[in-house]
Amino acid sequence: MKILYYLPSLYASGGLERVIVFKANYFASNFPDTEVIILTSEQRGLPSYFPLSERVRHIDLDVLIDYPFDQSALMKTLRFPKLYSSFKRKFIEILELEKPDIVISTIRREINFLPLLNDGSLKLAEFHVTKKFYNPSQGRPVSAIIDWVNRIKDRRMIHKLRQMDALVFLTEQEKGFWPELNNLHVIPNPSVIKPTKQAGCQAKNVIAVGRFAPQKGFDLLINAWSLVLKKHPDWELKIYGEGMRENLQKQIDRLAIGENCKLEDTTGDIEEKYCESSIFVLSSRYEGFGMVLVEAMACGVPAIAFDCPCGPSEIIRHGEDGLLVENGNISELAENICVLIEDDELRKRMGAKARLNSERYQMEHIAPQWKSLFDSLL
């Protein structure tokens, strides 16, 4: 069996890159007679941030559509037709050369033509974001023109996805957002860490992890943390990530909480940082899954999360191994952080339960679900 994944690049430290590399390495090493290829298009000669197994081949098309990232919208529009044509041609050439049995799309530009190809491979789409990602204005009032454009885009997306051989979602909730589709499967992300030690939940540290981007809601968390500090000025929040740092730092400075609220760089040893913490907070406005929740819980750290779509409500068992908060409710988030800060026994008990309950996301439990799906497709 030959499996080919496509995603734009592997040099970033994002969750998509991390989980694709982790699964590719596992499949190539543990599934008999399985060859795995990761196809990218904008690697720019950079190494993969997460180490690739020697058993996984990496091929790059070298078509820079998004790079440079600071190009103007006009320049990007002018360059796009030629670059997209090159991307499509090279992508098809690789399929003809490699002849994979299964092609797995991460639903980027390739979804526009992949379902239409008759190259002999089975086509599978793997969702890593919630439906809101494809239509950010969904549920918000917009002009009639924007609403019309969004409805056209939605219909086109549905039409493309219907032509795929299988669609894999990370949560049951997300699956329910796509009633127009069939051949749906739910396989959650695996935990990419298997901790060798556990958090003691005694340190006065709270941790959050993710890209510095609006989706992750760190602006909401920082506001909530300013409320927490009024009651617990001896606790510290550390947010690990990269991206749009400037606005978040300005917010921290404006609230004068810089001594107790730190924006930290990404680290290759995030497991160590989890184990140094007593509470994990996920403040995202929306998620595809929330893999950092699983990672923190695997380290024995109780989690507090906005009940956003999608993931937290299926990962956290409210009141048992963590706490769910109304999505976007800053005061409720602060109150629940204070609950765990003020109750040592509850914090430790939830941390122990979090470690046990997170076992269901270890790869030895997730991999058989993928193997069963691959076998059924073939």
Number of C-alpha atoms within 10 A of each C-alpha: 14 16 22 25 22 21 20 22 20 28 16 15 18 16 17 19 18 17 18 19 23 20 19 23 20 18 21 21 17 11 13 9 10 14 19 23 21 23 22 20 20 20 20 16 9 11 13 17 16 18 12 17 14 10 16 20 16 16 14 20 20 15 20 19 20 14 11 9 9 8 11 10 9 9 9 17 11 11 14 15 12 10 16 16 12 17 20 17 12 17 19 16 13 16 17 13 8 13 16 21 19 21 22 21 22 20 19 11 14 17 17 14 11 24 20 12 12 8 13 12 20 20 23 24 23 18 20 21 21 22 20 16 14 13 13 10 13 14 8 7 9 12 7 9 9 12 15 12 10 18 14 12 14 14 12 13 15 14 14 15 23 16 16 19 17 21 22 20 23 23 24 15 16 20 21 12 13 12 8 11 16 15 10 15 17 18 17 21 24 23 23 20 16 13 17 8 12 21 27 17 26 14 14 15 20 24 24 26 26 24 20 21 17 14 15 19 19 23 21 18 24 24 18 20 28 19 18 20 18 9 11 15 13 11 17 20 25 19 22 19 20 17 10 12 15 10 12 17 17 12 15 22 13 10 13 12 19 16 13 17 22 17 19 14 14 16 12 10 8 16 20 16 18 28 22 21 27 26 32 27 26 26 30 26 18 25 23 23 27 25 23 21 27 29 25 34 32 32 29 34 36 32 33 25 27 24 23 22 23 25 24 30 19 15 24 24 17 17 10 16 27 29 24 21 22 13 17 19 15 20 18 16 29 21 16 18 22 17 14 21 21 13 10 13 11 18 24 22 17 26 29 23 19 28 22 15 19 22 17 15 21 17 19 12 12 17 20 12 15 16 13 10 15 17 9 8 14 10
